[in-house]
Structure formats: structure tokens, C-alpha cells
């Protein structure tokens, strides 16, 4: 299927929710503005909320942007797109509701049979009910058939290995694994997708991308905001399940994996190998924190809906070890936290210090190590820290950066993550989606320590809202001094 032919129905389940309104449907509009959707397509929203087609279109219009079609052309494109958007209400566990949805789809699709994508923009607790209702209403075609049927599901994919396995089995009673696209929107970010180009299209990195030259790898995620009214979701889940087990572990896999045979079929195989080689995290390799009041902001336990004795972590640092010839002895230090002093997601590859250098008289403690910094957000960039001579008559050195900022280096617009990923679903490219084997392996890394935290009710260390995080960070980092 391409932009010139084919018939596509994109069904958004949970269409009245925030994810559908702010991310999924705006991404579809962006693809439409770039002529990347089939000539015949329709968007059908489904949710419990009663709403007319006109009310649905008015609701989603507020989040459509004119990034790709500025000026007068945008209004025309928006009108065309909205005319293809429809809405039906019903119950998620009702076969009758989905039979009515089937009837609407046949009317919209016309005589030409359409490929169908079902996007589950709903909580995982109702995935099973929806899948069975879809299957019972005859909306799901067998894997390998034409036209095809695909399903997109969002995290969280369970809360531990057992619940993840159960969720996978429930979905697979209706959908084949080949039809399932588990989405992690971080994998759609431009800088993350560039990781493979950076590694495998540049000869300079391969000889030093290993334990002989790399000292440690930091993968960090930080937000300046707290939970902002999301206690119902976040409390009891915590930052490890919310961010570290999925987003950060996926980034680690892309950094540490071997070169795949091809980018279309074997990326996931190499990621699975890396994830299976990671030793399970222990409590000794973990720093847990929870934000307290600070800077005029409430502490986590003062947030509405949070129990006064909650042990949910809003910050975590974990040291992961990869059992492979390439990475033996190199710590991968993952950190994620809310209510910190910065908004930032980045990968920082720190190389070993230069040994036996000729500048010992000026730098007796050792030269600062080279660093490759891949900034995912904000201000997407790739930086390489090197030592340079300061201009002048003396021989003074300074640590400086070679800086590739995407905003200044490239003229084109940087696609939103959901644009890239939804286009891959339409094309049937699974490379940036999470397969069942990946899910199992990633949960195996964290499930034992998560159970220990819950069973022993291990208290997280408090840190002030807007600070750099708990004091335990420095104690953990002191275990990994720079190496030569």
C-alpha cells in the first residue's frame, strides 16, 4: 500500500482520550499533508463517550497543526482531512457495539475492501475485552491475508514479567504476533533512529565502540514537572515501570546491539540478544528517590490521590551490566526522574581517559575523558567532547564540544515520533516496534528487583522538588571512577 493506491481504515479506540486527540490523529493529519496516506482512507474514532461526527471533528481540530502546509493551503487540507474523520460510540466489551462499528466501516470503505489498523489508545486493562469483541464481530482478518489487519498497542505492557506474559497471551488469542505493533514512541524520535546511522554508516566509531575504549554509558531521562494529577496511573507503578523498563532499556539495546543483517528484518533480533545478555538488576545496583516539597511545589505524598505512606519512586538510577565480549565490564547507568532541575533525555558515552599523555605537568590528575553525547530532547543534537588548545601564546588546554544541532544543520522539519511510527505500521515495517521476545527479556531485567521493592516496602530517598535528585546518586557514581 502506498500514497497512490489502496484503501485504508484507521480505527482509533479511545478516540475521546488525550492520546488520540494530541498525538495519534495529529500524526495522521501530518502524514496526510505530506501525501503519505493512501488515496482512499478514513479515520473512525470509537469510545464510550457519546458524540456526533461534527463534535468529534471540532474536538480534534484544536490539535491539528500546519507544520507541513503553512498559509492558506492548510485550511483546505484540514477541511479535506476532517471530512474523512468519523465517530461512533459504544461499549468496549460489547460484540454488538463492534458489529455496529463493522457496519459503519463497510459503508465508509465502499465496494473496495480496505486494510485496517486498530489503534488501542486505551488502558491495557481493557485490551482483552476489545480484542475479543473485535474478533467476535468479524473485524480481524487472519495474519497474511490481503487486505491485512494490524493492531497498535501502547505501554504499559504489564507491570512485571507475569502480567506482561498474560497480556500478550490475551491479545494473541485474536491477533497473530505478526499483526501486533507494540509502540514505544521514543523509538520514533529522529535522534534515536539516527543511532543506527551514526554507528553503522560511520567507520570511525566501530573500532572504539567496545569495552577497550568505552568507560561507561549514561542514559538519562529527566522532567521538571511532577505527576500533575496522574496519581491514579503513576502511584504503584513508579518511574522504573513507567520509563526505565521500556524507553531507556530500548535506547540501551540500540547502543549495545551488534550490526543487524538488514534494517528491515533483523534489528529486533539483535536487540533481543542484548536484552537477554543483561544481568537482572539487584537492589545494590539501584538508587530510589521520591520528590519532597521544594521551591513552592508540593511533595509527591502531598499530591491529590497519593497515599501518605506511598513508597512509589519518582526517581531511579540503575546500573546494568551486559554479558558480552564487546561490553564486559562497562557499566550502563540508567536514570529517570520527575521534579528535577532540568528537562532532558540523552545518551552519554564516556570514553576512557588518555593514558601516558604529554600534558601531565598541566593535568596531573588526568585529562577529562572524551564524550559522545546524543541529545534526544530538547534541542536535538550530537556532541563530541574533545580537548583543544586555547588560542594564545601559552599551551593551555580546554575541554570543548563539536556540536551538531539538528535545528541548524538540517533545513527540513523534524517529524514527530508518532508520524514516523504510524507510517511504519502502514508500511508493515516492524523494526522500531517491540516484539514479544523483547518484552519478555526487558521485564526479566527488572522484575526480580521490582518484586523485592514491593515486598519489602523499600523506602525511596526524599529529594527536593527542582533539585538534581537524591543524595544517593553521588554514592552510586563514586563506585565507577574514570578508568584509563
Buried (B, 14 or more C-beta within 10 A) or exposed (E): BEBEEBBBBBBBBBBBBEBBBBBBBBBBBBBBBBEBBBEBBBBBBBBEBEBEBEEBBEBBBEBBBBBBBEEEEBEEBBEEBBEBBBBBBBEBEBBEBBBBBBEBBEEBBEEEEBBBBBBBBBEBEBBBBBBBBBBBBEBBBEBEEEBBBBBBBBBBBBBBBEBBBEBBEBBBEBBBEEBBBBBBBBBBBBBBBBBBEBBBEEEEBEEBBBBEBBBBBBBBBBBBEBBEEEBEEBBBBBBBBBBBBBBBBBBBBBBBBBEBEEBEEBBBBBBBBBBBBBEEBEEEBBBBBBBBBBEEBBBBBEBEEBEEEBBBBBBBBBBBBBEBEBBEEBBBBBBBBBBBBEEBBBBBBBBBBBEEEEBEEEBEEBBBBBBBBBBBBEEBBBBBBEBEEEEEEEEEBEEBEEBBEBEEEEEEEBBBBBBBBBBBBBEBBBBBBBBBBBBBBBBBBBBBBBEBBBEEEBEBBBBBBBBBBBEBBEEBBEEBEBBE
